[in-house]
Amino acid sequence: MEKKPLNHFHPGSSVLSFGTAGCNSGCRFCQNFDIAKARSIDKLSVGASPEKIAQIAASRGIDSVAFTYNDPIVFAEYAIDTAQACRALGIHPIAVTAGYMSAEARPDFYAAMDAANIDLKGFTEDFYWKVTGTHLADVLATIDYAVNEARTPEGEHVWVELTTLLIPGLNDDDAQLHAECTWIGEHLGPDVPLHFSAFHPSYRIMDVPPTPHETLTRARAIALAEGLHYVYAGNVHDREGDTTYCPNPQCHAKLIERDWYRIIADRLSASSGGNGHCPQCGTAIAGRW
C-alpha cells in the first residue's frame, strides 16, 4: 500500500496494481512514459475483464486493487466497472490519479473508489500549463471534491492522500510550497496526508538533476510549520520522513515506523492490535486502520 503511496489506508496491506495505455496529461517528467504515452495496441496485450481482475485479487488474498501507471480517468468506465466487481468481493478499489477531470466525471468516478492518491504536481498555473499541459484550477477543484464531497456506496468519505513530486528549479521554491500547504490547510484541513517525492530525470526532462534529500526535508518542515499533521518524504531513504507520528504536539509518539516501504513497527492499525488512536495519548489518527 505504501508504494501508491497511501500511508493511512490499511498500511502494509497487499495491492494488485494495473493500468492501460495513454494519459490525459502531458507531463514532461513522466515516470511511466512508455505506458502513458503509448499509442500502439501492443501495449494493451493482456485481456482482463473487471470480474477477472477482481477474481485474481481475491484468489491471491490481495486486499486492494489500484488503478495506476497511467491515469485511470482515461479508462474511467472500465475502472468503475472493475471497482464495483472488486467491492462485491470485499476488495478495496483505489485510484492513483492526477485529478485532471471535468466536474461531470467526478461523482461517478470517486463514488466507485474507497481511496485515492491524487497528484498535486505544483502550485502555479504557469508550472501546470508549461510542464504538464493541464490546468491547476481543475486539479484543485477535483481534490476539493474528492476530499470534501465524495462518498463511497456505504456513505463513507473517500480516503484521499496527496503527492507532490519536487523538481529542482521548477516547483520546489518556498513560495510555492507555502502556498500549496496553506491551501491544503484552508480547503481540506490538516489531516490529509501529503507526500513529497524526489524527482529523477525522465522522459523530456533529462537535464535537471535528481531532487536533493535536503529539498524534501525543507518541504516537509514547511508543511509541518503550516500546520499539516501528516507529511512524508518519498523516493528516498528517510526513516523520519516515512514515519507516522501522533499530531498531538504534547505527544509526537511514533505510531508507524517504516523503512522504505516496509513497516517495522505498527502501534496503530487494527491488523497489529491498534484501534486508530495513539496508544500513548489517545489522539484519533485520521485514516482507515
C-alpha positions as CSV (number, residue, x, y, z in Angstrom):
1,M,0.0,0.0,0.0
2,E,2.9,2.4,0.8
3,K,4.0,2.3,-2.8
4,K,0.9,4.0,-4.1
5,P,1.7,6.0,-1.8
6,L,-1.1,5.6,0.8
7,N,0.2,5.6,4.4
8,H,-3.1,6.0,6.2
9,F,-5.2,3.4,4.3
10,H,-4.7,-0.2,5.6
11,P,-1.0,0.2,6.0
12,G,1.2,-2.7,4.9
13,S,-1.7,-4.5,3.1
14,S,-1.3,-6.0,-0.3
15,V,-2.3,-4.3,-3.6
16,L,-2.8,-5.5,-7.1
17,S,-1.8,-2.6,-9.4
18,F,-2.7,-2.3,-13.1
19,G,-3.1,0.2,-15.8
20,T,-3.8,0.5,-19.5
21,A,-2.2,2.9,-22.1
22,G,-2.4,6.6,-22.7
23,C,-3.0,9.6,-20.5
24,N,-4.8,12.9,-20.5
25,S,-1.8,14.8,-19.1
26,G,1.3,15.8,-20.9
27,C,3.9,15.7,-18.1
28,R,7.4,16.4,-19.4
29,F,8.8,14.4,-16.5
30,C,6.5,11.4,-16.8
31,Q,8.0,8.4,-14.9
32,N,5.8,5.9,-16.8
33,F,6.1,7.4,-20.3
34,D,6.4,4.0,-22.1
35,I,2.9,3.3,-20.9
36,A,1.3,6.7,-20.5
37,K,2.5,7.9,-23.9
38,A,1.8,4.7,-25.7
39,R,-0.5,4.7,-28.8
40,S,0.2,1.3,-30.2
41,I,-2.2,-1.6,-29.5
42,D,0.6,-3.9,-28.4
43,K,0.7,-2.0,-25.0
44,L,-2.8,-3.4,-24.4
45,S,-1.7,-7.0,-24.9
46,V,-3.4,-8.6,-21.9
47,G,-7.2,-9.0,-21.9
48,A,-8.8,-8.8,-18.5
49,S,-12.5,-8.3,-17.6
50,P,-13.4,-6.4,-14.5
51,E,-14.6,-9.7,-12.9
52,K,-11.3,-11.4,-13.9
53,I,-9.2,-8.8,-12.2
54,A,-11.3,-9.0,-9.0
55,Q,-11.1,-12.8,-9.0
56,I,-7.3,-12.7,-9.4
57,A,-7.0,-10.4,-6.5
58,A,-9.4,-12.5,-4.4
59,S,-7.7,-15.8,-5.3
60,R,-4.4,-14.5,-4.1
61,G,-5.7,-12.9,-0.9
62,I,-5.0,-9.4,-2.1
63,D,-6.7,-6.6,-0.1
64,S,-7.0,-3.9,-2.7
65,V,-6.8,-3.2,-6.5
66,A,-5.2,0.1,-7.6
67,F,-5.8,1.8,-11.0
68,T,-2.4,3.3,-11.7
69,Y,0.7,3.7,-14.0
70,N,-1.4,5.7,-16.4
71,D,-4.3,7.9,-15.2
72,P,-7.5,5.9,-14.7
73,I,-9.6,8.8,-15.8
74,V,-8.8,7.8,-19.4
75,F,-10.4,4.4,-18.8
76,A,-12.9,5.6,-16.3
77,E,-15.8,3.3,-17.3
78,Y,-13.6,0.2,-17.1
79,A,-12.1,1.4,-13.8
80,I,-15.6,1.9,-12.4
81,D,-16.8,-1.5,-13.5
82,T,-13.7,-3.1,-12.1
83,A,-14.1,-1.2,-8.8
84,Q,-17.7,-2.5,-8.5
85,A,-16.5,-6.1,-9.2
86,C,-13.8,-5.7,-6.6
87,R,-16.1,-4.3,-4.0
88,A,-18.5,-7.2,-4.5
89,L,-15.7,-9.5,-3.3
90,G,-14.7,-7.3,-0.4
91,I,-11.6,-5.8,-2.2
92,H,-10.9,-2.1,-1.9
93,P,-10.7,-0.1,-5.2
94,I,-8.0,2.6,-5.3
95,A,-7.3,5.4,-7.8
96,V,-3.9,6.9,-8.4
97,T,-4.6,9.9,-10.5
98,A,-3.5,13.4,-11.5
99,G,-7.0,14.7,-10.8
100,Y,-7.4,16.4,-14.2
101,M,-11.1,15.7,-15.0
102,S,-14.3,17.5,-15.6
103,A,-16.8,18.3,-12.9
104,E,-19.3,15.9,-14.6
105,A,-16.8,13.0,-14.4
106,R,-16.1,13.3,-10.7
107,P,-19.2,11.9,-8.9
108,D,-19.3,8.5,-10.6
109,F,-15.6,8.1,-10.6
110,Y,-14.9,8.8,-7.0
111,A,-18.1,7.1,-5.7
112,A,-16.6,3.9,-7.1
113,M,-13.4,4.3,-5.1
114,D,-12.5,3.6,-1.4
115,A,-9.3,5.6,-1.6
116,A,-7.3,7.8,-3.9
117,N,-3.8,9.3,-4.1
118,I,-4.0,12.5,-6.2
119,D,-1.0,14.3,-7.6
120,L,-0.7,18.0,-6.8
121,K,2.2,18.5,-9.2
122,G,2.9,22.1,-8.3
123,F,1.1,25.2,-7.2
124,T,1.3,27.7,-10.1
125,E,-0.7,27.8,-13.3
126,D,2.5,28.5,-15.2
127,F,4.1,25.3,-14.0
128,Y,1.0,23.2,-14.7
129,W,0.5,24.5,-18.2
130,K,4.1,24.5,-19.3
131,V,5.2,21.3,-17.7
132,T,2.1,19.1,-17.6
133,G,-0.2,20.6,-20.3
134,T,-3.0,20.8,-17.8
135,H,-4.6,23.5,-15.5
136,L,-4.1,23.9,-11.8
137,A,-7.6,25.1,-11.1
138,D,-9.2,22.0,-12.5
139,V,-6.9,19.8,-10.3
140,L,-7.7,21.8,-7.2
141,A,-11.4,21.5,-7.9
142,T,-11.1,17.7,-8.2
143,I,-9.1,17.5,-5.0
144,D,-11.6,19.7,-3.1
145,Y,-14.4,17.5,-4.4
146,A,-12.7,14.2,-3.6
147,V,-11.9,15.2,0.0
148,N,-15.0,17.2,0.9
149,E,-17.8,15.7,-1.1
150,A,-17.0,12.2,-2.5
151,R,-18.6,9.3,-0.7
152,T,-18.4,5.5,-1.1
153,P,-21.6,3.5,-1.7
154,E,-21.6,2.9,2.1
155,G,-21.7,6.6,2.7
156,E,-18.1,6.9,4.0
157,H,-15.7,9.7,2.9
158,V,-13.3,8.5,0.2
159,W,-9.9,8.4,1.8
160,V,-7.5,10.8,0.0
161,E,-3.8,11.4,0.2
162,L,-1.8,13.9,-2.0
163,T,1.6,13.6,-3.7
164,T,3.9,16.4,-4.9
165,L,6.9,15.4,-7.0
166,L,9.5,18.1,-6.3
167,I,11.6,19.0,-9.4
168,P,14.6,21.2,-8.8
169,G,14.1,24.8,-10.0
170,L,10.6,24.2,-11.3
171,N,8.2,23.6,-8.3
172,D,10.4,23.4,-5.2
173,D,10.7,27.1,-4.2
174,D,9.5,28.1,-0.7
175,A,6.7,30.4,-2.1
176,Q,5.0,27.5,-4.0
177,L,5.4,25.2,-1.0
178,H,4.0,27.7,1.4
179,A,1.1,28.4,-0.9
180,E,0.3,24.8,-1.5
181,C,0.4,23.9,2.2
182,T,-1.7,26.9,3.1
183,W,-4.4,25.9,0.5
184,I,-4.4,22.4,1.8
185,G,-4.9,23.5,5.4
186,E,-7.6,26.0,4.5
187,H,-9.6,23.9,2.0
188,L,-9.0,20.3,3.0
189,G,-7.9,20.5,6.7
190,P,-4.7,19.4,8.4
191,D,-5.4,15.7,8.4
192,V,-5.0,15.0,4.6
193,P,-1.6,13.3,4.3
194,L,0.9,14.9,1.9
195,H,3.8,13.1,0.3
196,F,6.8,15.0,-1.1
197,S,8.6,12.7,-3.6
198,A,12.0,13.0,-5.2
199,F,12.3,13.6,-8.9
200,H,14.7,11.5,-11.1
201,P,15.4,12.6,-14.7
202,S,13.0,11.0,-17.1
203,Y,11.3,11.4,-20.5
204,R,11.7,15.1,-21.7
205,I,13.3,16.5,-18.5
206,M,16.8,14.8,-18.6
207,D,18.8,18.0,-17.9
208,V,17.6,18.5,-14.4
209,P,19.4,16.7,-11.5
210,P,17.6,14.5,-9.1
211,T,15.9,16.1,-6.1
212,P,18.4,16.6,-3.2
213,H,17.3,14.9,0.0
214,E,17.6,18.3,1.7
215,T,14.8,19.7,-0.5
216,L,12.4,17.0,0.8
217,T,13.4,17.8,4.3
218,R,12.8,21.5,3.7
219,A,9.5,20.9,2.1
220,R,8.4,18.6,4.9
221,A,9.4,21.2,7.5
222,I,7.4,23.9,5.7
223,A,4.3,21.7,5.6
224,L,4.5,20.9,9.2
225,A,5.1,24.5,10.1
226,E,2.0,25.4,8.1
227,G,0.0,23.1,10.4
228,L,-0.3,19.9,8.3
229,H,-0.3,16.8,10.5
230,Y,0.9,14.0,8.3
231,V,3.8,14.8,5.9
232,Y,6.0,12.3,4.3
233,A,9.2,12.1,2.1
234,G,9.2,9.6,-0.7
235,N,11.6,8.1,-3.3
236,V,14.4,8.5,-0.8
237,H,15.6,6.5,2.2
238,D,14.3,8.6,5.1
239,R,13.2,6.8,8.2
240,E,11.9,10.0,9.8
241,G,10.1,11.1,6.7
242,D,8.5,7.7,6.3
243,T,7.2,7.6,9.9
244,T,3.6,8.3,11.0
245,Y,3.7,10.5,14.2
246,C,1.0,11.4,16.6
247,P,0.0,15.0,15.7
248,N,-0.6,16.0,19.3
249,P,2.3,18.4,20.0
250,Q,2.5,17.3,23.6
251,C,2.9,13.7,22.5
252,H,4.5,13.2,19.0
253,A,4.8,9.5,19.5
254,K,6.0,7.3,16.7
255,L,2.9,5.3,15.5
256,I,4.0,3.5,12.3
257,E,7.7,3.2,11.6
258,R,8.8,2.4,8.0
259,D,12.0,1.5,6.3
260,W,11.3,2.4,2.6
261,Y,8.0,0.6,2.0
262,R,8.4,-2.0,4.8
263,I,6.6,-1.5,8.1
264,I,9.0,-2.2,11.0
265,A,6.7,-1.1,13.8
266,D,2.9,-0.5,13.9
267,R,1.1,0.7,17.0
268,L,-1.9,2.0,15.2
269,S,-3.5,-0.5,12.7
270,A,-6.2,-3.0,13.6
271,S,-4.1,-5.7,12.0
272,S,-1.5,-5.0,14.7
273,G,-3.9,-4.7,17.6
274,G,-4.3,-1.0,17.3
275,N,-7.6,1.0,17.2
276,G,-6.7,4.0,15.1
277,H,-5.8,6.0,18.2
278,C,-2.4,6.9,19.6
279,P,-1.7,4.4,22.3
280,Q,0.2,7.0,24.3
281,C,-2.2,9.9,24.5
282,G,-5.4,8.6,22.9
283,T,-5.5,11.1,19.9
284,A,-7.6,9.8,17.0
285,I,-5.4,9.4,13.9
286,A,-7.0,10.2,10.5
287,G,-7.1,7.2,8.2
288,R,-8.6,3.8,7.6
289,W,-7.0,1.4,10.0
